[in-house]
C-alpha cells in the first residue's frame, strides 16, 4: 500500500529516468572514447570495468562502486585513479550546480496587527 502513494511513484519514476540517463551517458561516452580509454587503462576490459563501477556509483552510491570493483577486479591503481578523478570532478560540479540553481521565491509574510 505504501508503494501506491503518488509521492513514492513519482520518486521511482524520477529514479528510473535518472538511472536510464546515467546509463545512456555512460554507454555513449564509452563508445565515443573507447580508444583513448583503452589506451589509458591498458586495454578495454580494464576500462570497461572502471566505467561500470563509476556508472554504478552514479546511479547508487559508493557501495555500488565497491561491489562492481570487487566483482570485476580492475587493477587497483585504476580504481584509485577513478575515485580521485570522480572526487575532483565532484568538487567542481556541485558548487557549479549550486551556483546555477535559481534562488527560491521569497516567502510572503502577512502584515497585520497581530497584537
N, CA, C and O atoms as CSV, one atom per row, in Angstrom:
chain,resi,resn,atom,element,x,y,z
A,1,UNK,N,N,0.819,-1.188,0.000
A,1,UNK,CA,C,0.000,0.000,0.000
A,1,UNK,C,C,0.871,1.262,0.000
A,1,UNK,O,O,0.474,2.291,-0.547
A,2,UNK,N,N,2.042,1.183,0.606
A,2,UNK,CA,C,2.940,2.333,0.620
A,2,UNK,C,C,3.389,2.681,-0.796
A,2,UNK,O,O,3.495,3.858,-1.141
A,3,UNK,N,N,3.653,1.663,-1.621
A,3,UNK,CA,C,4.121,1.905,-2.981
A,3,UNK,C,C,3.046,2.496,-3.883
A,3,UNK,O,O,3.351,2.976,-4.975
A,4,UNK,N,N,1.801,2.466,-3.443
A,4,UNK,CA,C,0.724,3.023,-4.258
A,4,UNK,C,C,0.617,4.533,-4.122
A,4,UNK,O,O,-0.071,5.175,-4.917
A,5,UNK,N,N,1.273,5.106,-3.143
A,5,UNK,CA,C,1.211,6.554,-2.944
A,5,UNK,C,C,1.842,7.288,-4.114
A,5,UNK,O,O,2.812,6.813,-4.704
A,6,UNK,N,N,1.293,8.439,-4.447
A,6,UNK,CA,C,1.786,9.174,-5.608
A,6,UNK,C,C,3.190,9.707,-5.386
A,6,UNK,O,O,3.959,9.818,-6.341
A,7,UNK,N,N,3.544,10.040,-4.153
A,7,UNK,CA,C,4.890,10.541,-3.884
A,7,UNK,C,C,5.944,9.494,-4.163
A,7,UNK,O,O,6.972,9.795,-4.770
A,8,UNK,N,N,5.705,8.269,-3.731
A,8,UNK,CA,C,6.660,7.189,-3.953
A,8,UNK,C,C,6.751,6.857,-5.434
A,8,UNK,O,O,7.837,6.627,-5.965
A,9,UNK,N,N,5.614,6.834,-6.088
A,9,UNK,CA,C,5.602,6.540,-7.524
A,9,UNK,C,C,6.390,7.599,-8.287
A,9,UNK,O,O,7.142,7.268,-9.203
A,10,UNK,N,N,6.227,8.853,-7.924
A,10,UNK,CA,C,6.962,9.927,-8.585
A,10,UNK,C,C,8.465,9.779,-8.365
A,10,UNK,O,O,9.258,9.998,-9.281
A,11,UNK,N,N,8.845,9.411,-7.160
A,11,UNK,CA,C,10.268,9.211,-6.870
A,11,UNK,C,C,10.834,8.037,-7.669
A,11,UNK,O,O,11.951,8.113,-8.180
A,12,UNK,N,N,10.067,6.960,-7.776
A,12,UNK,CA,C,10.539,5.800,-8.537
A,12,UNK,C,C,10.687,6.131,-10.017
A,12,UNK,O,O,11.638,5.694,-10.665
A,13,UNK,N,N,9.751,6.898,-10.544
A,13,UNK,CA,C,9.837,7.300,-11.957
A,13,UNK,C,C,11.053,8.193,-12.159
A,13,UNK,O,O,11.796,8.018,-13.125
A,14,UNK,N,N,11.263,9.150,-11.255
A,14,UNK,CA,C,12.420,10.041,-11.369
A,14,UNK,C,C,13.723,9.250,-11.259
A,14,UNK,O,O,14.669,9.508,-12.004
A,15,UNK,N,N,13.777,8.296,-10.341
A,15,UNK,CA,C,14.976,7.475,-10.194
A,15,UNK,C,C,15.222,6.640,-11.447
A,15,UNK,O,O,16.358,6.529,-11.906
A,16,UNK,N,N,14.166,6.056,-11.998
A,16,UNK,CA,C,14.311,5.240,-13.211
A,16,UNK,C,C,14.795,6.097,-14.383
A,16,UNK,O,O,15.663,5.672,-15.146
A,17,UNK,N,N,14.241,7.290,-14.525
A,17,UNK,CA,C,14.676,8.169,-15.610
A,17,UNK,C,C,16.120,8.624,-15.406
A,17,UNK,O,O,16.896,8.661,-16.360
A,18,UNK,N,N,16.481,8.966,-14.186
A,18,UNK,CA,C,17.863,9.357,-13.899
A,18,UNK,C,C,18.840,8.217,-14.135
A,18,UNK,O,O,19.928,8.427,-14.671
A,19,UNK,N,N,18.458,7.019,-13.739
A,19,UNK,CA,C,19.310,5.847,-13.961
A,19,UNK,C,C,19.481,5.560,-15.444
A,19,UNK,O,O,20.582,5.251,-15.901
A,20,UNK,N,N,18.390,5.662,-16.192
A,20,UNK,CA,C,18.458,5.427,-17.638
A,20,UNK,C,C,19.337,6.485,-18.304
A,20,UNK,O,O,20.110,6.164,-19.207
A,21,UNK,N,N,19.231,7.725,-17.874
A,21,UNK,CA,C,20.064,8.787,-18.432
A,21,UNK,C,C,21.533,8.581,-18.112
A,21,UNK,O,O,22.398,8.803,-18.959
A,22,UNK,N,N,21.814,8.155,-16.884
A,22,UNK,CA,C,23.199,7.877,-16.487
A,22,UNK,C,C,23.766,6.727,-17.307
A,22,UNK,O,O,24.898,6.801,-17.784
A,23,UNK,N,N,22.994,5.679,-17.469
A,23,UNK,CA,C,23.439,4.531,-18.260
A,23,UNK,C,C,23.644,4.926,-19.724
A,23,UNK,O,O,24.631,4.528,-20.343
A,24,UNK,N,N,22.719,5.701,-20.274
A,24,UNK,CA,C,22.862,6.146,-21.668
A,24,UNK,C,C,24.112,7.011,-21.831
A,24,UNK,O,O,24.842,6.867,-22.812
A,25,UNK,N,N,24.359,7.899,-20.886
A,25,UNK,CA,C,25.559,8.735,-20.941
A,25,UNK,C,C,26.829,7.918,-20.856
A,25,UNK,O,O,27.802,8.199,-21.556
A,26,UNK,N,N,26.826,6.901,-19.998
A,26,UNK,CA,C,27.999,6.038,-19.868
A,26,UNK,C,C,28.245,5.252,-21.156
A,26,UNK,O,O,29.385,5.116,-21.599
A,27,UNK,N,N,27.176,4.740,-21.748
A,27,UNK,CA,C,27.325,3.986,-22.998
A,27,UNK,C,C,27.795,4.884,-24.136
A,27,UNK,O,O,28.670,4.504,-24.915
A,28,UNK,N,N,27.216,6.065,-24.226
A,28,UNK,CA,C,27.616,6.999,-25.280
A,28,UNK,C,C,29.070,7.444,-25.084
A,28,UNK,O,O,29.842,7.494,-26.041
A,29,UNK,N,N,29.431,7.762,-23.855
A,29,UNK,CA,C,30.805,8.166,-23.569
A,29,UNK,C,C,31.802,7.055,-23.838
A,29,UNK,O,O,32.883,7.304,-24.372
A,30,UNK,N,N,31.448,5.827,-23.473
A,30,UNK,CA,C,32.370,4.716,-23.720
A,30,UNK,C,C,32.509,4.436,-25.209
A,30,UNK,O,O,33.585,4.060,-25.673
A,31,UNK,N,N,31.427,4.617,-25.957
A,31,UNK,CA,C,31.502,4.433,-27.403
A,31,UNK,C,C,32.370,5.522,-28.031
A,31,UNK,O,O,33.214,5.236,-28.880
A,32,UNK,N,N,32.163,6.763,-27.614
A,32,UNK,CA,C,32.897,7.886,-28.214
A,32,UNK,C,C,34.369,7.895,-27.824
A,32,UNK,O,O,35.216,8.338,-28.600
A,33,UNK,N,N,34.676,7.411,-26.630
A,33,UNK,CA,C,36.053,7.492,-26.119
A,33,UNK,C,C,36.701,6.126,-25.926
A,33,UNK,O,O,37.639,5.989,-25.140
A,34,UNK,N,N,36.212,5.131,-26.629
A,34,UNK,CA,C,36.713,3.768,-26.427
A,34,UNK,C,C,38.227,3.667,-26.628
A,34,UNK,O,O,38.918,3.069,-25.803
A,35,UNK,N,N,38.736,4.232,-27.689
A,35,UNK,CA,C,40.164,4.110,-27.984
A,35,UNK,C,C,41.037,4.788,-26.926
A,35,UNK,O,O,41.954,4.153,-26.407
A,36,UNK,N,N,40.780,6.070,-26.585
A,36,UNK,CA,C,41.621,6.690,-25.562
A,36,UNK,C,C,41.459,6.043,-24.186
A,36,UNK,O,O,42.421,5.969,-23.420
A,37,UNK,N,N,40.256,5.577,-23.869
A,37,UNK,CA,C,40.062,4.907,-22.585
A,37,UNK,C,C,40.817,3.591,-22.538
A,37,UNK,O,O,41.433,3.257,-21.525
A,38,UNK,N,N,40.771,2.854,-23.619
A,38,UNK,CA,C,41.501,1.591,-23.680
A,38,UNK,C,C,42.995,1.823,-23.537
A,38,UNK,O,O,43.682,1.080,-22.836
A,39,UNK,N,N,43.488,2.842,-24.195
A,39,UNK,CA,C,44.911,3.167,-24.116
A,39,UNK,C,C,45.302,3.581,-22.695
A,39,UNK,O,O,46.326,3.139,-22.175
A,40,UNK,N,N,44.495,4.419,-22.081
A,40,UNK,CA,C,44.810,4.920,-20.745
A,40,UNK,C,C,44.727,3.833,-19.679
A,40,UNK,O,O,45.465,3.867,-18.694
A,41,UNK,N,N,43.836,2.878,-19.873
A,41,UNK,CA,C,43.612,1.853,-18.849
A,41,UNK,C,C,44.357,0.552,-19.126
A,41,UNK,O,O,44.278,-0.383,-18.330
A,42,UNK,N,N,45.063,0.482,-20.218
A,42,UNK,CA,C,45.784,-0.749,-20.519
A,42,UNK,C,C,44.930,-1.815,-21.167
A,42,UNK,O,O,45.240,-3.003,-21.066
A,43,UNK,N,N,43.877,-1.420,-21.819
A,43,UNK,CA,C,43.014,-2.373,-22.514
A,43,UNK,C,C,41.546,-2.096,-22.236
A,43,UNK,O,O,41.190,-1.481,-21.231
A,44,UNK,N,N,40.712,-2.558,-23.138
A,44,UNK,CA,C,39.286,-2.310,-22.997
A,44,UNK,C,C,38.657,-3.011,-21.796
A,44,UNK,O,O,37.803,-2.404,-21.150
A,45,UNK,N,N,39.023,-4.251,-21.452
A,45,UNK,CA,C,38.387,-4.873,-20.276
A,45,UNK,C,C,38.592,-4.064,-18.987
A,45,UNK,O,O,37.677,-3.954,-18.170
A,46,UNK,N,N,39.773,-3.507,-18.810
A,46,UNK,CA,C,40.032,-2.679,-17.618
A,46,UNK,C,C,39.211,-1.393,-17.678
A,46,UNK,O,O,38.615,-0.984,-16.682
A,47,UNK,N,N,39.184,-0.761,-18.847
A,47,UNK,CA,C,38.418,0.474,-18.999
A,47,UNK,C,C,36.930,0.221,-18.772
A,47,UNK,O,O,36.258,1.015,-18.114
A,48,UNK,N,N,36.420,-0.872,-19.308
A,48,UNK,CA,C,35.002,-1.199,-19.142
A,48,UNK,C,C,34.666,-1.469,-17.680
A,48,UNK,O,O,33.582,-1.108,-17.221
A,49,UNK,N,N,35.575,-2.096,-16.946
A,49,UNK,CA,C,35.338,-2.357,-15.524
A,49,UNK,C,C,35.244,-1.048,-14.746
A,49,UNK,O,O,34.371,-0.896,-13.892
A,50,UNK,N,N,36.129,-0.110,-15.034
A,50,UNK,CA,C,36.102,1.183,-14.344
A,50,UNK,C,C,34.852,1.963,-14.734
A,50,UNK,O,O,34.216,2.580,-13.879
A,51,UNK,N,N,34.494,1.943,-16.021
A,51,UNK,CA,C,33.267,2.619,-16.455
A,51,UNK,C,C,32.038,2.035,-15.770
A,51,UNK,O,O,31.145,2.771,-15.351
A,52,UNK,N,N,31.996,0.729,-15.660
A,52,UNK,CA,C,30.859,0.082,-14.998
A,52,UNK,C,C,30.790,0.477,-13.524
A,52,UNK,O,O,29.709,0.737,-12.997
A,53,UNK,N,N,31.947,0.520,-12.863
A,53,UNK,CA,C,31.974,0.872,-11.443
A,53,UNK,C,C,31.538,2.324,-11.231
A,53,UNK,O,O,30.775,2.613,-10.309
A,54,UNK,N,N,32.015,3.234,-12.075
A,54,UNK,CA,C,31.630,4.642,-11.933
A,54,UNK,C,C,30.155,4.851,-12.271
A,54,UNK,O,O,29.485,5.668,-11.640
A,55,UNK,N,N,29.655,4.129,-13.247
A,55,UNK,CA,C,28.237,4.226,-13.581
A,55,UNK,C,C,27.384,3.730,-12.418
A,55,UNK,O,O,26.376,4.344,-12.068
A,56,UNK,N,N,27.797,2.612,-11.825
A,56,UNK,CA,C,27.061,2.078,-10.666
A,56,UNK,C,C,27.092,3.065,-9.508
A,56,UNK,O,O,26.097,3.221,-8.801
A,57,UNK,N,N,28.221,3.732,-9.308
A,57,UNK,CA,C,28.335,4.720,-8.224
A,57,UNK,C,C,27.410,5.889,-8.472
A,57,UNK,O,O,26.763,6.379,-7.547
A,58,UNK,N,N,27.341,6.340,-9.706
A,58,UNK,CA,C,26.500,7.491,-10.013
A,58,UNK,C,C,25.012,7.156,-9.931
A,58,UNK,O,O,24.198,8.034,-9.647
A,59,UNK,N,N,24.656,5.921,-10.170
A,59,UNK,CA,C,23.257,5.512,-10.039
A,59,UNK,C,C,22.911,5.257,-8.575
A,59,UNK,O,O,21.834,5.631,-8.111
A,60,UNK,N,N,23.817,4.626,-7.862
A,60,UNK,CA,C,23.524,4.273,-6.480
A,60,UNK,C,C,24.380,5.019,-5.491
A,60,UNK,O,O,24.042,6.125,-5.069
A,61,UNK,N,N,25.480,4.417,-5.125
A,61,UNK,CA,C,26.333,5.025,-4.103
A,61,UNK,C,C,27.736,4.443,-4.210
A,61,UNK,O,O,28.030,3.635,-5.091
A,62,UNK,N,N,28.582,4.869,-3.303
A,62,UNK,CA,C,29.935,4.337,-3.252
A,62,UNK,C,C,29.958,2.842,-2.991
A,62,UNK,O,O,30.885,2.148,-3.407
A,63,UNK,N,N,28.933,2.344,-2.300
A,63,UNK,CA,C,28.856,0.903,-2.054
A,63,UNK,C,C,28.679,0.145,-3.369
A,63,UNK,O,O,29.231,-0.942,-3.538
A,64,UNK,N,N,27.916,0.713,-4.294
A,64,UNK,CA,C,27.769,0.101,-5.616
A,64,UNK,C,C,29.113,0.066,-6.333
A,64,UNK,O,O,29.454,-0.926,-6.977
A,65,UNK,N,N,29.880,1.159,-6.217
A,65,UNK,CA,C,31.215,1.207,-6.821
A,65,UNK,C,C,32.062,0.056,-6.289
A,65,UNK,O,O,32.687,-0.673,-7.058
A,66,UNK,N,N,32.077,-0.097,-4.979
A,66,UNK,CA,C,32.884,-1.159,-4.365
A,66,UNK,C,C,32.428,-2.545,-4.790
A,66,UNK,O,O,33.255,-3.428,-5.019
A,67,UNK,N,N,31.123,-2.742,-4.895
A,67,UNK,CA,C,30.611,-4.050,-5.305
A,67,UNK,C,C,31.026,-4.392,-6.732
A,67,UNK,O,O,31.411,-5.528,-7.011
A,68,UNK,N,N,30.950,-3.422,-7.631
A,68,UNK,CA,C,31.343,-3.672,-9.026
A,68,UNK,C,C,32.851,-3.896,-9.116
A,68,UNK,O,O,33.306,-4.775,-9.848
A,69,UNK,N,N,33.622,-3.106,-8.378
A,69,UNK,CA,C,35.077,-3.293,-8.372
A,69,UNK,C,C,35.425,-4.686,-7.849
A,69,UNK,O,O,36.298,-5.361,-8.394
A,70,UNK,N,N,34.744,-5.105,-6.797
A,70,UNK,CA,C,35.003,-6.436,-6.234
A,70,UNK,C,C,34.645,-7.531,-7.240
A,70,UNK,O,O,35.339,-8.543,-7.331
A,71,UNK,N,N,33.576,-7.331,-7.986
A,71,UNK,CA,C,33.141,-8.343,-8.953
A,71,UNK,C,C,34.034,-8.385,-10.182
A,71,UNK,O,O,34.335,-9.468,-10.684
A,72,UNK,N,N,34.464,-7.228,-10.678
A,72,UNK,CA,C,35.198,-7.182,-11.944
A,72,UNK,C,C,36.711,-7.149,-11.781
A,72,UNK,O,O,37.436,-7.423,-12.737
A,73,UNK,N,N,37.200,-6.820,-10.593
A,73,UNK,CA,C,38.622,-6.859,-10.258
A,73,UNK,C,C,39.532,-6.054,-11.205
A,73,UNK,O,O,40.506,-6.606,-11.718
A,74,UNK,N,N,39.242,-4.775,-11.446
A,74,UNK,CA,C,40.193,-3.981,-12.235
A,74,UNK,C,C,41.467,-3.738,-11.425
A,74,UNK,O,O,41.495,-3.975,-10.217
A,75,UNK,N,N,42.500,-3.275,-12.083
A,75,UNK,CA,C,43.773,-3.026,-11.404
A,75,UNK,C,C,43.574,-1.975,-10.302
A,75,UNK,O,O,42.896,-0.973,-10.529
A,76,UNK,N,N,44.152,-2.190,-9.119
A,76,UNK,CA,C,43.959,-1.253,-8.005
A,76,UNK,C,C,44.364,0.191,-8.322
A,76,UNK,O,O,43.743,1.127,-7.819
A,77,UNK,N,N,45.388,0.380,-9.144
A,77,UNK,CA,C,45.777,1.758,-9.467
A,77,UNK,C,C,44.701,2.453,-10.300
A,77,UNK,O,O,44.521,3.666,-10.189
A,78,UNK,N,N,43.990,1.701,-11.126
A,78,UNK,CA,C,42.886,2.288,-11.891
A,78,UNK,C,C,41.718,2.640,-10.982
A,78,UNK,O,O,41.045,3.648,-11.196
A,79,UNK,N,N,41.474,1.820,-9.975
A,79,UNK,CA,C,40.405,2.103,-9.017
A,79,UNK,C,C,40.715,3.396,-8.270
A,79,UNK,O,O,39.845,4.253,-8.113
A,80,UNK,N,N,41.961,3.533,-7.811
A,80,UNK,CA,C,42.358,4.750,-7.098
A,80,UNK,C,C,42.263,5.974,-8.001
A,80,UNK,O,O,41.790,7.027,-7.572
A,81,UNK,N,N,42.707,5.843,-9.239
A,81,UNK,CA,C,42.638,6.967,-10.173
A,81,UNK,C,C,41.189,7.339,-10.478
A,81,UNK,O,O,40.862,8.522,-10.585
A,82,UNK,N,N,40.328,6.349,-10.617
A,82,UNK,CA,C,38.915,6.627,-10.903
A,82,UNK,C,C,38.269,7.369,-9.736
A,82,UNK,O,O,37.525,8.327,-9.943
A,83,UNK,N,N,38.552,6.927,-8.513
A,83,UNK,CA,C,37.979,7.607,-7.349
A,83,UNK,C,C,38.510,9.030,-7.216
A,83,UNK,O,O,37.760,9.950,-6.890
A,84,UNK,N,N,39.798,9.207,-7.468
A,84,UNK,CA,C,40.387,10.547,-7.381
A,84,UNK,C,C,39.776,11.472,-8.433
A,84,UNK,O,O,39.439,12.616,-8.131
A,85,UNK,N,N,39.634,10.987,-9.651
A,85,UNK,CA,C,39.038,11.802,-10.713
A,85,UNK,C,C,37.582,12.119,-10.397
A,85,UNK,O,O,37.134,13.244,-10.614
A,86,UNK,N,N,36.846,11.146,-9.892
A,86,UNK,CA,C,35.447,11.362,-9.550
A,86,UNK,C,C,35.313,12.410,-8.445
A,86,UNK,O,O,34.449,13.284,-8.519
A,87,UNK,N,N,36.156,12.327,-7.434
A,87,UNK,CA,C,36.109,13.311,-6.344
A,87,UNK,C,C,36.500,14.699,-6.829
A,87,UNK,O,O,35.881,15.688,-6.438
A,88,UNK,N,N,37.511,14.784,-7.668
A,88,UNK,CA,C,37.946,16.089,-8.182
A,88,UNK,C,C,36.845,16.731,-9.023
A,88,UNK,O,O,36.589,17.929,-8.903
A,89,UNK,N,N,36.200,15.942,-9.868
A,89,UNK,CA,C,35.118,16.496,-10.688
A,89,UNK,C,C,33.911,16.867,-9.832
A,89,UNK,O,O,33.202,17.826,-10.137
A,90,UNK,N,N,33.680,16.114,-8.768
A,90,UNK,CA,C,32.592,16.456,-7.859
A,90,UNK,C,C,32.829,17.788,-7.178
A,90,UNK,O,O,31.889,18.544,-6.932
A,91,UNK,N,N,34.101,18.079,-6.868
A,91,UNK,CA,C,34.434,19.368,-6.251
A,91,UNK,C,C,34.146,20.534,-7.194
A,91,UNK,O,O,33.913,21.654,-6.739
A,92,UNK,N,N,34.160,20.286,-8.474
A,92,UNK,CA,C,33.810,21.324,-9.448
A,92,UNK,C,C,32.313,21.351,-9.732
A,92,UNK,O,O,31.705,22.417,-9.830
A,93,UNK,N,N,31.730,20.161,-9.861
A,93,UNK,CA,C,30.337,20.061,-10.290
A,93,UNK,C,C,29.354,20.608,-9.258
A,93,UNK,O,O,28.491,21.415,-9.603
A,94,UNK,N,N,29.467,20.188,-8.013
A,94,UNK,CA,C,28.449,20.542,-7.033
A,94,UNK,C,C,28.384,22.037,-6.737
A,94,UNK,O,O,27.280,22.577,-6.671
A,95,UNK,N,N,29.501,22.735,-6.555
A,95,UNK,CA,C,29.383,24.187,-6.388
A,95,UNK,C,C,28.836,24.883,-7.639
A,95,UNK,O,O,28.083,25.852,-7.534
A,96,UNK,N,N,29.213,24.390,-8.813
A,96,UNK,CA,C,28.703,24.983,-10.048
A,96,UNK,C,C,27.194,24.766,-10.165
A,96,UNK,O,O,26.458,25.691,-10.510
A,97,UNK,N,N,26.739,23.562,-9.882
A,97,UNK,CA,C,25.306,23.276,-9.940
A,97,UNK,C,C,24.549,24.115,-8.917
A,97,UNK,O,O,23.443,24.580,-9.191
A,98,UNK,N,N,25.131,24.308,-7.754
A,98,UNK,CA,C,24.501,25.127,-6.723
A,98,UNK,C,C,24.437,26.587,-7.151
A,98,UNK,O,O,23.435,27.261,-6.913
A,99,UNK,N,N,25.492,27.074,-7.777
A,99,UNK,CA,C,25.520,28.470,-8.211
A,99,UNK,C,C,24.531,28.727,-9.352
A,99,UNK,O,O,23.997,29.829,-9.471
A,100,UNK,N,N,24.291,27.731,-10.175
A,100,UNK,CA,C,23.372,27.892,-11.304
A,100,UNK,C,C,21.909,27.696,-10.929
A,100,UNK,O,O,21.018,27.978,-11.729
A,101,UNK,N,N,21.659,27.215,-9.720
A,101,UNK,CA,C,20.289,26.991,-9.273
A,101,UNK,C,C,19.651,28.324,-8.907
A,101,UNK,O,O,20.233,29.089,-8.139
A,102,UNK,N,N,18.471,28.619,-9.438
A,102,UNK,CA,C,17.833,29.893,-9.090
A,102,UNK,C,C,17.439,29.932,-7.621
A,102,UNK,O,O,17.142,28.905,-7.011
A,103,UNK,N,N,17.443,31.119,-7.079
A,103,UNK,CA,C,17.048,31.299,-5.682
A,103,UNK,C,C,15.547,31.058,-5.550
A,103,UNK,O,O,14.782,31.372,-6.462
A,104,UNK,N,N,15.130,30.507,-4.425
A,104,UNK,CA,C,13.692,30.290,-4.237
A,104,UNK,C,C,12.977,31.640,-4.098
A,104,UNK,O,O,13.579,32.632,-3.688
A,105,UNK,N,N,11.697,31.661,-4.442
A,105,UNK,CA,C,10.961,32.918,-4.296
A,105,UNK,C,C,10.855,33.295,-2.820
A,105,UNK,O,O,10.852,32.423,-1.951
A,106,UNK,N,N,10.771,34.581,-2.544
A,106,UNK,CA,C,10.658,34.994,-1.143
A,106,UNK,C,C,9.352,34.509,-0.530
A,106,UNK,O,O,8.331,34.383,-1.207
A,107,UNK,N,N,9.414,34.244,0.753
A,107,UNK,CA,C,8.228,33.784,1.473
A,107,UNK,C,C,7.390,35.002,1.845
A,107,UNK,O,O,7.880,35.955,2.452
A,108,UNK,N,N,6.135,34.949,1.471
A,108,UNK,CA,C,5.241,36.070,1.773
A,108,UNK,C,C,4.907,36.057,3.257
A,108,UNK,O,O,4.591,35.015,3.831
A,109,UNK,N,N,4.983,37.215,3.854
A,109,UNK,CA,C,4.623,37.331,5.273
A,109,UNK,C,C,3.371,38.199,5.367
A,109,UNK,O,O,3.181,39.146,4.603
A,110,UNK,N,N,2.550,37.850,6.302
A,110,UNK,CA,C,1.332,38.642,6.472
A,110,UNK,C,C,1.657,39.857,7.332
A,110,UNK,O,O,2.299,39.746,8.376
A,111,UNK,N,N,1.210,40.990,6.880
A,111,UNK,CA,C,1.456,42.208,7.667
A,111,UNK,C,C,0.137,42.650,8.269
A,111,UNK,O,O,-0.676,43.324,7.636
A,112,UNK,N,N,-0.032,42.271,9.434
A,112,UNK,CA,C,-1.259,42.675,10.117
A,112,UNK,C,C,-0.955,42.915,11.580
A,112,UNK,O,O,0.049,42.423,12.095
A,113,UNK,N,N,-1.776,43.634,12.226
A,113,UNK,CA,C,-1.580,43.896,13.647
A,113,UNK,C,C,-2.010,42.683,14.437
A,113,UNK,O,O,-3.195,42.493,14.710
A,114,UNK,N,N,-1.062,41.878,14.797
A,114,UNK,CA,C,-1.377,40.647,15.494
A,114,UNK,C,C,-1.429,40.830,16.988
A,114,UNK,O,O,-1.600,39.842,17.703
A,115,UNK,N,N,-1.302,41.951,17.466
A,115,UNK,CA,C,-1.267,42.260,18.722
A,115,UNK,C,C,-1.401,42.142,20.020
A,115,UNK,O,O,-1.088,43.075,20.760
